[in-house]
Amino acid sequence: MKNSDMQNSIFRIGIAAAIFIATFSAQANPIPLPEKPVTPEISFLIPVSILLEAICWVFLLRKFQRPRFLVLWILGMHLITFPAFLGILKFLDTMRPATAVALGETLVVLVEGYIVFLICNYVRPSRQNARSPSLARCWLVSLAGNICSAAAFPLLARAHDSIFSY
């Protein structure tokens, strides 16, 4: 088997696994909210946190080969990984919440790092002379991005409360 055939096979398996995970988690709602399924606060906090994470990705991978519009690729990736995270939390609902979230975040870091590794290595890059990031680098950047997003969430909640409270 040629190296490019193996890479294409790995890419297809990764896409199929991501679609399966997103489909599995479509009915997940492990976060108990009061009367409304989505509050205005949550609809503000989650997208802004994900955008901060995407900016962190771009900033930390700026020296490497990456596709054009990497921020849009990462935001699109979250259409798969965020529902998958909720599905993992639903699946682990018998565990302690802190343990379930830690395990879910660990899996999300690994999956997001792998997906961005695939994106950076198989989508047409914007700079031809730069080298591709390694899988380990993508996992480290994924960890840093998720830490940035998690740290920004409470700060954004306070900012939302102070700006939109009447």
N, CA and C atoms as an extended XYZ file, in Angstrom:
498
Properties=species:S:1:pos:R:3:atomname:S:1:resname:S:1:resid:I:1 pbc="F F F"
N         0.844       -1.170        0.000 N   MET     1
C         0.000        0.000        0.000 CA  MET     1
C         0.897        1.244        0.000 C   MET     1
N         0.610        2.177       -0.885 N   LYS     2
C         1.385        3.404       -0.963 CA  LYS     2
C         1.120        4.275        0.254 C   LYS     2
N         2.058        5.161        0.523 N   ASN     3
C         1.926        6.073        1.655 CA  ASN     3
C         0.714        7.000        1.489 C   ASN     3
N         0.476        7.485        0.257 N   SER     4
C        -0.660        8.377        0.039 CA  SER     4
C        -1.986        7.636        0.180 C   SER     4
N        -2.026        6.351       -0.232 N   ASP     5
C        -3.239        5.557       -0.054 CA  ASP     5
C        -3.526        5.339        1.425 C   ASP     5
N        -2.479        5.096        2.202 N   MET     6
C        -2.650        4.910        3.639 CA  MET     6
C        -3.119        6.209        4.298 C   MET     6
N        -2.561        7.328        3.877 N   GLN     7
C        -2.976        8.608        4.426 CA  GLN     7
C        -4.429        8.906        4.086 C   GLN     7
N        -4.837        8.603        2.861 N   ASN     8
C        -6.232        8.802        2.480 CA  ASN     8
C        -7.154        7.899        3.283 C   ASN     8
N        -6.729        6.672        3.538 N   SER     9
C        -7.524        5.752        4.341 CA  SER     9
C        -7.676        6.266        5.770 C   SER     9
N        -6.586        6.744        6.355 N   ILE    10
C        -6.641        7.290        7.712 CA  ILE    10
C        -7.551        8.504        7.748 C   ILE    10
N        -7.463        9.359        6.737 N   PHE    11
C        -8.306       10.546        6.676 CA  PHE    11
C        -9.781       10.150        6.596 C   PHE    11
N       -10.105        9.182        5.763 N   ARG    12
C       -11.504        8.738        5.622 CA  ARG    12
C       -12.019        8.095        6.906 C   ARG    12
N       -11.182        7.307        7.571 N   ILE    13
C       -11.579        6.696        8.840 CA  ILE    13
C       -11.833        7.779        9.879 C   ILE    13
N       -10.979        8.791        9.916 N   GLY    14
C       -11.166        9.899       10.856 CA  GLY    14
C       -12.464       10.643       10.607 C   GLY    14
N       -12.791       10.911        9.355 N   ILE    15
C       -14.039       11.599        9.012 CA  ILE    15
C       -15.239       10.732        9.370 C   ILE    15
N       -15.184        9.437        9.063 N   ALA    16
C       -16.288        8.535        9.397 CA  ALA    16
C       -16.493        8.452       10.912 C   ALA    16
N       -15.401        8.391       11.672 N   ALA    17
C       -15.510        8.349       13.134 CA  ALA    17
C       -16.110        9.638       13.676 C   ALA    17
N       -15.718       10.770       13.121 N   ALA    18
C       -16.265       12.050       13.579 CA  ALA    18
C       -17.756       12.149       13.282 C   ALA    18
N       -18.181       11.688       12.116 N   ILE    19
C       -19.606       11.704       11.779 CA  ILE    19
C       -20.380       10.764       12.695 C   ILE    19
N       -19.817        9.590       12.987 N   PHE    20
C       -20.473        8.648       13.891 CA  PHE    20
C       -20.636        9.243       15.285 C   PHE    20
N       -19.583        9.881       15.795 N   ILE    21
C       -19.646       10.479       17.128 CA  ILE    21
C       -20.681       11.601       17.162 C   ILE    21
N       -20.704       12.432       16.124 N   ALA    22
C       -21.671       13.531       16.090 CA  ALA    22
C       -23.104       12.996       16.013 C   ALA    22
N       -23.324       11.937       15.244 N   THR    23
C       -24.647       11.345       15.152 CA  THR    23
C       -25.059       10.716       16.476 C   THR    23
N       -24.148       10.041       17.134 N   PHE    24
C       -24.422        9.403       18.415 CA  PHE    24
C       -24.820       10.418       19.472 C   PHE    24
N       -24.200       11.592       19.421 N   SER    25
C       -24.424       12.565       20.476 CA  SER    25
C       -25.502       13.588       20.151 C   SER    25
N       -26.247       13.389       19.093 N   ALA    26
C       -27.221       14.395       18.680 CA  ALA    26
C       -28.312       14.630       19.718 C   ALA    26
N       -28.663       13.642       20.508 N   GLN    27
C       -29.740       13.790       21.490 CA  GLN    27
C       -29.220       14.130       22.880 C   GLN    27
N       -27.957       14.405       23.021 N   ALA    28
C       -27.376       14.648       24.341 CA  ALA    28
C       -27.723       16.045       24.845 C   ALA    28
N       -28.054       16.144       26.121 N   ASN    29
C       -28.252       17.425       26.786 CA  ASN    29
C       -27.940       17.235       28.263 C   ASN    29
N       -26.667       17.069       28.621 N   PRO    30
C       -26.330       16.763       29.999 CA  PRO    30
C       -26.334       17.978       30.914 C   PRO    30
N       -26.437       19.183       30.348 N   ILE    31
C       -26.402       20.375       31.171 CA  ILE    31
C       -27.831       20.750       31.528 C   ILE    31
N       -28.223       20.582       32.786 N   PRO    32
C       -29.588       20.929       33.138 CA  PRO    32
C       -29.762       22.448       33.179 C   PRO    32
N       -30.644       22.934       32.354 N   LEU    33
C       -30.945       24.353       32.330 CA  LEU    33
C       -32.361       24.554       32.854 C   LEU    33
N       -32.660       25.745       33.367 N   PRO    34
C       -34.012       25.967       33.865 CA  PRO    34
C       -35.053       25.793       32.775 C   PRO    34
N       -35.983       26.551       32.592 N   GLU    35
C       -37.113       26.314       31.699 CA  GLU    35
C       -36.762       26.310       30.215 C   GLU    35
N       -35.766       27.060       29.804 N   LYS    36
C       -35.435       27.171       28.388 CA  LYS    36
C       -34.301       26.222       28.022 C   LYS    36
N       -34.336       25.632       26.809 N   PRO    37
C       -33.227       24.770       26.418 CA  PRO    37
C       -31.928       25.551       26.180 C   PRO    37
N       -32.014       26.762       25.661 N   VAL    38
C       -30.829       27.575       25.433 CA  VAL    38
C       -31.107       28.971       25.976 C   VAL    38
N       -30.296       29.400       26.911 N   THR    39
C       -30.451       30.738       27.474 CA  THR    39
C       -29.619       31.719       26.667 C   THR    39
N       -29.948       33.007       26.710 N   PRO    40
C       -29.133       33.980       25.977 CA  PRO    40
C       -27.682       33.999       26.456 C   PRO    40
N       -27.469       33.776       27.740 N   GLU    41
C       -26.110       33.770       28.266 CA  GLU    41
C       -25.290       32.644       27.636 C   GLU    41
N       -25.859       31.429       27.609 N   ILE    42
C       -25.152       30.286       27.027 CA  ILE    42
C       -24.932       30.489       25.530 C   ILE    42
N       -25.920       31.062       24.843 N   SER    43
C       -25.764       31.277       23.404 CA  SER    43
C       -24.720       32.346       23.093 C   SER    43
N       -24.342       33.153       24.073 N   PHE    44
C       -23.249       34.109       23.912 CA  PHE    44
C       -21.917       33.490       24.329 C   PHE    44
N       -21.892       32.786       25.453 N   LEU    45
C       -20.646       32.295       26.029 CA  LEU    45
C       -19.976       31.204       25.200 C   LEU    45
N       -20.735       30.245       24.743 N   ILE    46
C       -20.145       29.111       24.023 CA  ILE    46
C       -19.504       29.546       22.700 C   ILE    46
N       -20.203       30.306       21.832 N   PRO    47
C       -19.532       30.709       20.585 CA  PRO    47
C       -18.304       31.601       20.805 C   PRO    47
N       -18.358       32.507       21.779 N   VAL    48
C       -17.204       33.369       22.012 CA  VAL    48
C       -16.029       32.552       22.556 C   VAL    48
N       -16.306       31.585       23.435 N   SER    49
C       -15.234       30.716       23.938 CA  SER    49
C       -14.612       29.896       22.816 C   SER    49
N       -15.438       29.389       21.922 N   ILE    50
C       -14.927       28.602       20.798 CA  ILE    50
C       -14.124       29.497       19.850 C   ILE    50
N       -14.567       30.728       19.637 N   LEU    51
C       -13.807       31.653       18.795 CA  LEU    51
C       -12.447       31.970       19.411 C   LEU    51
N       -12.401       32.156       20.738 N   LEU    52
C       -11.115       32.377       21.404 CA  LEU    52
C       -10.197       31.171       21.250 C   LEU    52
N       -10.767       29.987       21.327 N   GLU    53
C        -9.971       28.775       21.132 CA  GLU    53
C        -9.420       28.705       19.710 C   GLU    53
N       -10.242       29.068       18.726 N   ALA    54
C        -9.784       29.053       17.332 CA  ALA    54
C        -8.663       30.074       17.115 C   ALA    54
N        -8.784       31.234       17.739 N   ILE    55
C        -7.725       32.252       17.629 CA  ILE    55
C        -6.441       31.735       18.272 C   ILE    55
N        -6.567       31.037       19.375 N   CYS    56
C        -5.408       30.436       20.032 CA  CYS    56
C        -4.740       29.425       19.100 C   CYS    56
N        -5.531       28.604       18.422 N   TRP    57
C        -4.996       27.632       17.460 CA  TRP    57
C        -4.172       28.344       16.392 C   TRP    57
N        -4.762       29.387       15.796 N   VAL    58
C        -4.079       30.089       14.706 CA  VAL    58
C        -2.799       30.749       15.215 C   VAL    58
N        -2.857       31.347       16.387 N   PHE    59
C        -1.688       32.014       16.946 CA  PHE    59
C        -0.556       31.019       17.213 C   PHE    59
N        -0.882       29.861       17.783 N   LEU    60
C         0.152       28.889       18.134 CA  LEU    60
C         0.677       28.094       16.935 C   LEU    60
N        -0.079       28.049       15.852 N   LEU    61
C         0.376       27.331       14.647 CA  LEU    61
C         0.821       28.284       13.544 C   LEU    61
N         1.133       29.525       13.879 N   ARG    62
C         1.435       30.525       12.857 CA  ARG    62
C         2.720       30.217       12.080 C   ARG    62
N         3.650       29.456       12.639 N   LYS    63
C         4.908       29.151       11.950 CA  LYS    63
C         4.810       27.927       11.048 C   LYS    63
N         3.676       27.255       11.072 N   PHE    64
C         3.543       25.989       10.354 CA  PHE    64
C         2.646       26.138        9.135 C   PHE    64
N         2.755       25.152        8.256 N   GLN    65
C         1.900       25.061        7.085 CA  GLN    65
C         0.475       24.797        7.558 C   GLN    65
N        -0.457       25.561        7.062 N   ARG    66
C        -1.855       25.374        7.428 CA  ARG    66
C        -2.723       25.856        6.270 C   ARG    66
N        -3.961       25.404        6.215 N   PRO    67
C        -4.824       25.827        5.102 CA  PRO    67
C        -5.285       27.271        5.278 C   PRO    67
N        -5.768       27.820        4.196 N   ARG    68
C        -6.376       29.149        4.285 CA  ARG    68
C        -7.605       29.059        5.171 C   ARG    68
N        -7.892       30.156        5.812 N   PHE    69
C        -9.075       30.256        6.661 CA  PHE    69
C        -9.106       29.176        7.739 C   PHE    69
N        -7.983       28.971        8.412 N   LEU    70
C        -7.897       27.949        9.456 CA  LEU    70
C        -8.931       28.200       10.555 C   LEU    70
N        -9.216       29.459       10.855 N   VAL    71
C       -10.222       29.762       11.882 CA  VAL    71
C       -11.561       29.160       11.495 C   VAL    71
N       -11.946       29.273       10.231 N   LEU    72
C       -13.225       28.697        9.788 CA  LEU    72
C       -13.203       27.171        9.853 C   LEU    72
N       -12.061       26.560        9.527 N   TRP    73
C       -11.937       25.109        9.642 CA  TRP    73
C       -12.126       24.678       11.099 C   TRP    73
N       -11.527       25.431       12.014 N   ILE    74
C       -11.613       25.072       13.430 CA  ILE    74
C       -13.021       25.299       13.957 C   ILE    74
N       -13.658       26.383       13.546 N   LEU    75
C       -15.046       26.606       13.960 CA  LEU    75
C       -15.945       25.492       13.417 C   LEU    75
N       -15.710       25.072       12.188 N   GLY    76
C       -16.469       23.956       11.623 CA  GLY    76
C       -16.204       22.646       12.353 C   GLY    76
N       -14.964       22.460       12.791 N   MET    77
C       -14.617       21.258       13.548 CA  MET    77
C       -15.452       21.183       14.828 C   MET    77
N       -15.728       22.334       15.417 N   HIS    78
C       -16.506       22.350       16.664 CA  HIS    78
C       -17.962       21.956       16.450 C   HIS    78
N       -18.430       21.993       15.217 N   LEU    79
C       -19.778       21.479       14.942 CA  LEU    79
C       -19.836       19.973       15.166 C   LEU    79
N       -18.689       19.326       15.129 N   ILE    80
C       -18.602       17.892       15.405 CA  ILE    80
C       -18.181       17.645       16.857 C   ILE    80
N       -17.142       18.342       17.300 N   THR    81
C       -16.564       18.018       18.609 CA  THR    81
C       -17.406       18.497       19.781 C   THR    81
N       -18.124       19.614       19.654 N   PHE    82
C       -18.944       20.067       20.779 CA  PHE    82
C       -20.122       19.124       21.037 C   PHE    82
N       -20.894       18.731       20.006 N   PRO    83
C       -21.932       17.727       20.272 CA  PRO    83
C       -21.349       16.390       20.745 C   PRO    83
N       -20.159       16.048       20.254 N   ALA    84
C       -19.514       14.813       20.715 CA  ALA    84
C       -19.169       14.916       22.191 C   ALA    84
N       -18.690       16.074       22.628 N   PHE    85
C       -18.397       16.299       24.045 CA  PHE    85
C       -19.661       16.155       24.882 C   PHE    85
N       -20.754       16.722       24.407 N   LEU    86
C       -22.020       16.584       25.134 CA  LEU    86
C       -22.471       15.121       25.177 C   LEU    86
N       -22.230       14.403       24.080 N   GLY    87
C       -22.563       12.981       24.052 CA  GLY    87
C       -21.718       12.176       25.024 C   GLY    87
N       -20.447       12.526       25.123 N   ILE    88
C       -19.567       11.852       26.085 CA  ILE    88
C       -20.056       12.109       27.506 C   ILE    88
N       -20.445       13.358       27.784 N   LEU    89
C       -20.963       13.668       29.116 CA  LEU    89
C       -22.247       12.894       29.397 C   LEU    89
N       -23.103       12.758       28.403 N   LYS    90
C       -24.342       11.987       28.572 CA  LYS    90
C       -24.019       10.516       28.833 C   LYS    90
N       -23.035       10.000       28.110 N   PHE    91
C       -22.630        8.604       28.268 CA  PHE    91
C       -22.017        8.362       29.641 C   PHE    91
N       -21.306        9.360       30.178 N   LEU    92
C       -20.629        9.227       31.462 CA  LEU    92
C       -21.430        9.841       32.611 C   LEU    92
N       -22.750        9.932       32.474 N   ASP    93
C       -23.554       10.626       33.475 CA  ASP    93
C       -23.610        9.920       34.826 C   ASP    93
N       -23.162        8.673       34.924 N   THR    94
C       -23.146        7.989       36.218 CA  THR    94
C       -21.887        8.303       37.019 C   THR    94
N       -20.908        8.931       36.384 N   MET    95
C       -19.670        9.292       37.079 CA  MET    95
C       -19.850       10.631       37.789 C   MET    95
N       -18.884       10.950       38.623 N   ARG    96
C       -18.870       12.284       39.224 CA  ARG    96
C       -18.744       13.309       38.107 C   ARG    96
N       -19.418       14.455       38.225 N   PRO    97
C       -19.368       15.442       37.134 CA  PRO    97
C       -17.949       15.914       36.802 C   PRO    97
N       -17.121       16.152       37.798 N   ALA    98
C       -15.761       16.619       37.521 CA  ALA    98
C       -14.956       15.564       36.769 C   ALA    98
N       -15.127       14.301       37.135 N   THR    99
C       -14.422       13.223       36.449 CA  THR    99
C       -14.919       13.072       35.017 C   THR    99
N       -16.232       13.147       34.836 N   ALA   100
C       -16.808       13.018       33.497 CA  ALA   100
C       -16.342       14.160       32.592 C   ALA   100
N       -16.328       15.384       33.111 N   VAL   101
C       -15.885       16.525       32.306 CA  VAL   101
C       -14.399       16.405       31.987 C   VAL   101
N       -13.590       15.994       32.959 N   ALA   102
C       -12.153       15.842       32.712 CA  ALA   102
C       -11.891       14.774       31.647 C   ALA   102
N       -12.591       13.650       31.736 N   LEU   103
C       -12.424       12.595       30.738 CA  LEU   103
C       -12.928       13.058       29.373 C   LEU   103
N       -14.072       13.732       29.365 N   GLY   104
C       -14.612       14.259       28.107 CA  GLY   104
C       -13.685       15.274       27.471 C   GLY   104
N       -13.142       16.182       28.259 N   GLU   105
C       -12.208       17.184       27.726 CA  GLU   105
C       -10.932       16.535       27.204 C   GLU   105
N       -10.462       15.499       27.881 N   THR   106
C        -9.276       14.788       27.413 CA  THR   106
C        -9.530       14.179       26.033 C   THR   106
N       -10.673       13.534       25.888 N   LEU   107
C       -11.011       12.946       24.585 CA  LEU   107
C       -11.175       14.025       23.520 C   LEU   107
N       -11.780       15.159       23.892 N   VAL   108
C       -11.948       16.259       22.936 CA  VAL   108
C       -10.595       16.813       22.509 C   VAL   108
N        -9.669       16.976       23.450 N   VAL   109
C        -8.330       17.464       23.118 CA  VAL   109
C        -7.660       16.516       22.124 C   VAL   109
N        -7.766       15.228       22.366 N   LEU   110
C        -7.146       14.250       21.463 CA  LEU   110
C        -7.793       14.270       20.076 C   LEU   110
N        -9.113       14.321       20.032 N   VAL   111
C        -9.821       14.308       18.746 CA  VAL   111
C        -9.582       15.610       17.987 C   VAL   111
N        -9.686       16.751       18.677 N   GLU   112
C        -9.459       18.023       17.996 CA  GLU   112
C        -8.027       18.131       17.477 C   GLU   112
N        -7.067       17.683       18.266 N   GLY   113
C        -5.682       17.693       17.805 CA  GLY   113
C        -5.497       16.844       16.567 C   GLY   113
N        -6.126       15.676       16.543 N   TYR   114
C        -6.017       14.789       15.391 CA  TYR   114
C        -6.696       15.391       14.164 C   TYR   114
N        -7.865       15.991       14.358 N   ILE   115
C        -8.573       16.590       13.223 CA  ILE   115
C        -7.768       17.753       12.641 C   ILE   115
N        -7.217       18.611       13.494 N   VAL   116
C        -6.416       19.729       12.983 CA  VAL   116
C        -5.131       19.222       12.326 C   VAL   116
N        -4.554       18.154       12.855 N   PHE   117
C        -3.405       17.530       12.206 CA  PHE   117
C        -3.773       17.093       10.788 C   PHE   117
N        -4.930       16.460       10.641 N   LEU   118
C        -5.387       16.045        9.314 CA  LEU   118
C        -5.635       17.251        8.414 C   LEU   118
N        -6.256       18.284        8.971 N   ILE   119
C        -6.530       19.485        8.182 CA  ILE   119
C        -5.232       20.124        7.702 C   ILE   119
N        -4.274       20.270        8.607 N   CYS   120
C        -3.008       20.930        8.249 CA  CYS   120
C        -2.186       20.111        7.263 C   CYS   120
N        -2.333       18.802        7.281 N   ASN   121
C        -1.512       17.956        6.411 CA  ASN   121
C        -2.179       17.575        5.100 C   ASN   121
N        -3.497       17.651        5.006 N   TYR   122
C        -4.160       17.151        3.805 CA  TYR   122
C        -4.984       18.176        3.059 C   TYR   122
N        -5.212       19.335        3.641 N   VAL   123
C        -5.910       20.397        2.935 CA  VAL   123
C        -4.854       21.312        2.334 C   VAL   123
N        -5.138       21.844        1.183 N   ARG   124
C        -4.150       22.678        0.475 CA  ARG   124
C        -3.683       23.829        1.369 C   ARG   124
N        -2.391       23.919        1.623 N   PRO   125
C        -1.875       24.960        2.513 CA  PRO   125
C        -1.834       26.335        1.857 C   PRO   125
N        -1.820       27.363        2.706 N   SER   126
C        -1.711       28.725        2.190 CA  SER   126
C        -0.251       29.100        1.943 C   SER   126
N         0.690       28.461        2.644 N   ARG   127
C         2.127       28.714        2.458 CA  ARG   127
C         2.805       27.395        2.131 C   ARG   127
N         3.417       27.334        0.987 N   GLN   128
C         4.018       26.077        0.541 CA  GLN   128
C         5.363       25.783        1.189 C   GLN   128
N         6.088       26.806        1.635 N   ASN   129
C         7.442       26.582        2.125 CA  ASN   129
C         7.504       26.251        3.612 C   ASN   129
N         6.424       26.309        4.317 N   ALA   130
C         6.438       26.016        5.754 CA  ALA   130
C         6.267       24.510        5.974 C   ALA   130
N         6.731       24.041        7.122 N   ARG   131
C         6.577       22.613        7.438 CA  ARG   131
C         5.253       22.383        8.162 C   ARG   131
N         4.773       21.156        8.086 N   SER   132
C         3.505       20.798        8.732 CA  SER   132
C         3.716       20.552       10.217 C   SER   132
N         2.718       20.875       11.044 N   PRO   133
C         2.850       20.572       12.468 CA  PRO   133
C         2.731       19.072       12.708 C   PRO   133
N         3.432       18.588       13.714 N   SER   134
C         3.360       17.166       14.052 CA  SER   134
C         2.077       16.901       14.841 C   SER   134
N         1.750       15.631       14.979 N   LEU   135
C         0.569       15.253       15.746 CA  LEU   135
C         0.730       15.650       17.209 C   LEU   135
N         1.919       15.477       17.762 N   ALA   136
C         2.162       15.872       19.155 CA  ALA   136
C         1.983       17.377       19.332 C   ALA   136
N         2.466       18.161       18.373 N   ARG   137
C         2.298       19.613       18.434 CA  ARG   137
C         0.811       19.970       18.384 C   ARG   137
N         0.064       19.309       17.510 N   CYS   138
C        -1.375       19.582       17.408 CA  CYS   138
C        -2.090       19.240       18.711 C   CYS   138
N        -1.681       18.150       19.367 N   TRP   139
C        -2.302       17.810       20.647 CA  TRP   139
C        -1.963       18.846       21.715 C   TRP   139
N        -0.718       19.331       21.729 N   LEU   140
C        -0.343       20.372       22.692 CA  LEU   140
C        -1.098       21.671       22.438 C   LEU   140
N        -1.240       22.036       21.182 N   VAL   141
C        -1.988       23.248       20.849 CA  VAL   141
C        -3.468       23.061       21.184 C   VAL   141
N        -3.994       21.873       20.971 N   SER   142
C        -5.375       21.586       21.343 CA  SER   142
C        -5.567       21.728       22.846 C   SER   142
N        -4.627       21.213       23.607 N   LEU   143
C        -4.687       21.353       25.067 CA  LEU   143
C        -4.649       22.823       25.469 C   LEU   143
N        -3.737       23.591       24.867 N   ALA   144
C        -3.637       25.020       25.182 CA  ALA   144
C        -4.905       25.765       24.783 C   ALA   144
N        -5.462       25.440       23.621 N   GLY   145
C        -6.692       26.087       23.169 CA  GLY   145
C        -7.867       25.783       24.072 C   GLY   145
N        -7.980       24.531       24.518 N   ASN   146
C        -9.081       24.171       25.409 CA  ASN   146
C        -8.909       24.794       26.787 C   ASN   146
N        -7.677       24.904       27.259 N   ILE   147
C        -7.435       25.592       28.530 CA  ILE   147
C        -7.806       27.065       28.399 C   ILE   147
N        -7.435       27.676       27.290 N   CYS   148
C        -7.781       29.082       27.039 CA  CYS   148
C        -9.296       29.264       27.009 C   CYS   148
N        -9.974       28.375       26.328 N   SER   149
C       -11.433       28.453       26.237 CA  SER   149
C       -12.087       28.247       27.596 C   SER   149
N       -11.607       27.270       28.356 N   ALA   150
C       -12.177       27.000       29.682 CA  ALA   150
C       -11.893       28.131       30.660 C   ALA   150
N       -10.715       28.736       30.560 N   ALA   151
C       -10.377       29.850       31.446 CA  ALA   151
C       -11.164       31.099       31.079 C   ALA   151
N       -11.464       31.275       29.809 N   ALA   152
C       -12.205       32.459       29.378 CA  ALA   152
C       -13.688       32.366       29.720 C   ALA   152
N       -14.213       31.157       29.862 N   PHE   153
C       -15.651       30.980       30.075 CA  PHE   153
C       -16.159       31.733       31.308 C   PHE   153
N       -15.556       31.573       32.510 N   PRO   154
C       -16.069       32.326       33.667 CA  PRO   154
C       -15.881       33.836       33.522 C   PRO   154
N       -14.777       34.242       32.877 N   LEU   155
C       -14.567       35.674       32.661 CA  LEU   155
C       -15.620       36.247       31.717 C   LEU   155
N       -15.945       35.496       30.684 N   LEU   156
C       -16.989       35.932       29.763 CA  LEU   156
C       -18.358       35.954       30.438 C   LEU   156
N       -18.592       35.003       31.357 N   ALA   157
C       -19.860       34.988       32.086 CA  ALA   157
C       -20.005       36.245       32.938 C   ALA   157
N       -18.939       36.626       33.595 N   ARG   158
C       -18.983       37.867       34.393 CA  ARG   158
C       -19.176       39.081       33.498 C   ARG   158
N       -18.476       39.112       32.385 N   ALA   159
C       -18.622       40.235       31.455 CA  ALA   159
C       -20.048       40.304       30.921 C   ALA   159
N       -20.615       39.154       30.584 N   HIS   160
C       -21.996       39.116       30.094 CA  HIS   160
C       -22.948       39.623       31.157 C   HIS   160
N       -22.762       39.183       32.397 N   ASP   161
C       -23.641       39.614       33.479 CA  ASP   161
C       -23.540       41.116       33.729 C   ASP   161
N       -22.331       41.655       33.649 N   SER   162
C       -22.183       43.085       33.922 CA  SER   162
C       -22.676       43.950       32.750 C   SER   162
N       -22.556       43.465       31.530 N   ILE   163
C       -22.987       44.241       30.377 CA  ILE   163
C       -24.497       44.146       30.167 C   ILE   163
N       -25.038       42.930       30.259 N   PHE   164
C       -26.442       42.722       29.903 CA  PHE   164
C       -27.393       42.643       31.086 C   PHE   164
N       -26.929       42.887       32.283 N   SER   165
C       -27.854       42.853       33.427 CA  SER   165
C       -28.556       44.197       33.526 C   SER   165
N       -29.858       44.145       33.693 N   TYR   166
C       -30.629       45.368       33.833 CA  TYR   166
C       -31.508       45.298       35.013 C   TYR   166
